[in-house]
Amino acid sequence: MNIFVRFWRWLLSLFWSKSISMTIVGLPSAGKTTLVRAFANQDTEEPVVPTIGAQNSTMKIGKINVNVHDMSGNKNSRALWEEYCQRADVILYVIDSSDQEAVLASENQLSELFQNFSLSRKPYLIIANKQDIPGALNSEDIMSRLKLDYVSDRTVKLFCISAKKKTNIDQIIEWINNEF
């Protein structure tokens, strides 16, 4: 990003607070709700009740006010993903990187999202969660298995994190604040 754009954003931030909408999707038990708790600096060790439909919340992530839509990953709720993703400024797809079957299933779900023309201008943050679990796939393996190297028509950024341990959450926050 050039220096003029950064300066302009900084100048605007002195007078206006930026607000964006973020939709978080992924298969069941990937860690979507735990990620939301990590963003909100809440207890991430506490057990999570599976999300039904969508959980909506508003929080400050860095300097930006964010409307967060934490979507259920169950099959019946996936029909809602497109509607919420269309309204989002950024889409986060959370993957359980310690579960190889879930990674394979995520490839199919991501492919469906990528094929949706109405979502082609949206940036995607692929969140490889549960990096604290032994045997979790690393960034190169995730890139390869999800075929992310072949995605060239949209912004796709991969983050390897542990939402539960709050590891590398700051990298996501930094990206969001730099891009918006």
C-alpha positions as CSV (number, residue, x, y, z in Angstrom):
1,M,0.0,0.0,0.0
2,N,1.5,3.3,-0.9
3,I,2.3,6.0,1.6
4,F,-0.4,8.4,0.3
5,V,-3.1,5.8,1.0
6,R,-1.7,5.1,4.5
7,F,-1.5,8.8,5.3
8,W,-5.0,9.4,4.0
9,R,-6.4,6.6,6.2
10,W,-4.5,7.9,9.2
11,L,-5.9,11.4,8.6
12,L,-9.5,10.1,8.3
13,S,-9.1,8.0,11.4
14,L,-8.5,11.1,13.4
15,F,-12.1,12.2,12.7
16,W,-14.1,9.1,11.8
17,S,-14.2,5.6,13.2
18,K,-14.3,3.0,10.4
19,S,-16.9,0.3,10.6
20,I,-16.9,-3.0,8.6
21,S,-18.9,-6.2,8.5
22,M,-17.1,-9.5,8.9
23,T,-18.7,-12.9,8.2
24,I,-17.0,-16.0,9.8
25,V,-17.8,-19.3,8.2
26,G,-16.4,-22.9,8.4
27,L,-17.3,-26.4,9.2
28,P,-18.6,-27.4,12.7
29,S,-16.0,-27.3,15.5
30,A,-13.4,-25.4,13.5
31,G,-13.2,-22.7,16.2
32,K,-15.2,-19.9,14.7
33,T,-16.8,-18.8,18.0
34,T,-13.5,-19.2,19.9
35,L,-12.0,-16.9,17.3
36,V,-14.7,-14.3,18.0
37,R,-13.9,-14.6,21.7
38,A,-10.2,-14.1,21.0
39,F,-11.0,-11.0,19.0
40,A,-13.1,-9.7,21.9
41,N,-10.3,-10.6,24.3
42,Q,-12.6,-12.9,26.2
43,D,-11.9,-16.3,27.8
44,T,-11.1,-18.7,25.0
45,E,-10.6,-21.7,27.3
46,E,-14.3,-21.9,28.3
47,P,-16.3,-24.6,26.5
48,V,-18.3,-23.4,23.5
49,V,-21.9,-24.2,22.7
50,P,-22.4,-24.9,19.0
51,T,-23.7,-21.9,17.1
52,I,-27.2,-22.2,15.7
53,G,-27.9,-20.0,12.6
54,A,-25.8,-16.9,13.2
55,Q,-24.5,-15.1,16.2
56,N,-24.1,-11.4,15.6
57,S,-22.0,-9.1,17.7
58,T,-20.2,-5.8,17.4
59,M,-16.7,-5.2,18.7
60,K,-13.6,-3.1,18.2
61,I,-10.8,-5.0,16.4
62,G,-7.8,-2.7,16.6
63,K,-9.1,0.7,15.6
64,I,-12.0,-0.6,13.5
65,N,-15.6,-1.2,14.7
66,V,-16.6,-4.6,13.3
67,N,-20.0,-6.2,13.0
68,V,-19.2,-9.9,13.3
69,H,-21.5,-12.6,11.9
70,D,-20.4,-15.9,13.4
71,M,-22.1,-18.5,11.3
72,S,-23.0,-22.1,12.2
73,G,-21.1,-24.7,10.2
74,N,-23.8,-27.4,10.1
75,K,-25.2,-28.4,6.8
76,N,-28.7,-26.8,7.3
77,S,-27.2,-23.4,8.2
78,R,-24.8,-23.3,5.2
79,A,-27.6,-22.0,3.0
80,L,-27.3,-18.8,5.0
81,W,-23.6,-18.3,4.3
82,E,-24.1,-16.7,0.9
83,E,-26.5,-14.1,2.2
84,Y,-24.3,-13.1,5.1
85,C,-21.1,-13.2,3.0
86,Q,-22.7,-10.9,0.4
87,R,-23.2,-8.3,3.1
88,A,-19.7,-8.7,4.5
89,D,-16.6,-6.5,3.8
90,V,-14.4,-9.5,4.6
91,I,-15.0,-13.2,4.8
92,L,-13.1,-15.4,7.3
93,Y,-13.1,-19.1,6.6
94,V,-12.0,-21.0,9.7
95,I,-10.4,-24.5,9.3
96,D,-9.6,-27.1,11.9
97,S,-6.0,-27.7,10.7
98,S,-5.6,-30.7,13.0
99,D,-8.4,-32.6,11.2
100,Q,-7.4,-33.8,7.8
101,E,-11.0,-34.8,6.8
102,A,-12.2,-31.4,7.8
103,V,-9.5,-29.8,5.6
104,L,-10.6,-31.9,2.7
105,A,-14.2,-31.0,3.2
106,S,-13.2,-27.3,3.6
107,E,-11.7,-27.5,0.1
108,N,-15.1,-28.3,-1.3
109,Q,-16.9,-25.6,0.7
110,L,-14.3,-22.9,-0.2
111,S,-14.6,-23.9,-3.9
112,E,-18.3,-23.3,-3.7
113,L,-17.8,-19.9,-2.2
114,F,-15.1,-19.0,-4.7
115,Q,-17.4,-20.0,-7.6
116,N,-20.0,-17.5,-6.4
117,F,-19.6,-14.4,-8.6
118,S,-21.3,-12.1,-6.1
119,L,-18.5,-12.9,-3.7
120,S,-15.6,-12.4,-6.1
121,R,-14.6,-9.0,-4.9
122,K,-14.5,-9.9,-1.2
123,P,-11.2,-10.6,0.5
124,Y,-11.0,-14.0,2.1
125,L,-9.0,-14.7,5.2
126,I,-8.4,-18.4,5.5
127,I,-7.8,-19.1,9.2
128,A,-5.9,-22.4,9.8
129,N,-6.9,-22.8,13.4
130,K,-5.8,-25.3,16.1
131,Q,-2.1,-25.0,15.4
132,D,-1.5,-25.8,19.1
133,I,-2.6,-29.4,18.4
134,P,0.2,-31.8,17.5
135,G,0.0,-32.9,13.9
136,A,-1.8,-29.8,12.7
137,L,-1.1,-29.0,9.1
138,N,1.4,-26.1,8.5
139,S,0.8,-23.2,6.1
140,E,2.4,-25.0,3.1
141,D,0.2,-28.1,3.6
142,I,-2.9,-26.0,3.9
143,M,-2.1,-23.9,0.8
144,S,-1.5,-27.1,-1.1
145,R,-4.6,-29.1,0.1
146,L,-6.9,-26.1,-0.4
147,K,-5.3,-25.3,-3.7
148,L,-5.0,-21.7,-2.6
149,D,-2.0,-21.1,-4.9
150,Y,-4.4,-21.4,-7.9
151,V,-6.7,-18.6,-6.7
152,S,-5.8,-15.4,-8.5
153,D,-9.0,-13.6,-9.0
154,R,-9.5,-12.4,-5.5
155,T,-7.6,-11.5,-2.3
156,V,-6.9,-14.6,-0.3
157,K,-4.7,-14.5,2.8
158,L,-3.8,-17.5,5.0
159,F,-3.2,-17.2,8.8
160,C,-2.1,-20.1,11.0
161,I,-3.4,-19.5,14.5
162,S,-4.6,-21.0,17.7
163,A,-7.7,-19.2,18.7
164,K,-7.8,-21.0,22.0
165,K,-4.2,-19.9,22.9
166,K,-4.7,-16.6,21.1
167,T,-1.6,-17.3,19.0
168,N,-1.1,-15.1,15.9
169,I,-4.5,-13.4,16.4
170,D,-2.6,-10.1,16.3
171,Q,-1.6,-10.8,12.7
172,I,-5.3,-11.0,11.7
173,I,-6.0,-7.8,13.6
174,E,-3.1,-6.0,11.9
175,W,-4.2,-7.2,8.4
176,I,-7.8,-6.0,9.0
177,N,-6.6,-2.6,10.3
178,N,-4.2,-2.1,7.4
179,E,-6.7,-3.1,4.7
180,F,-9.7,-1.2,6.0
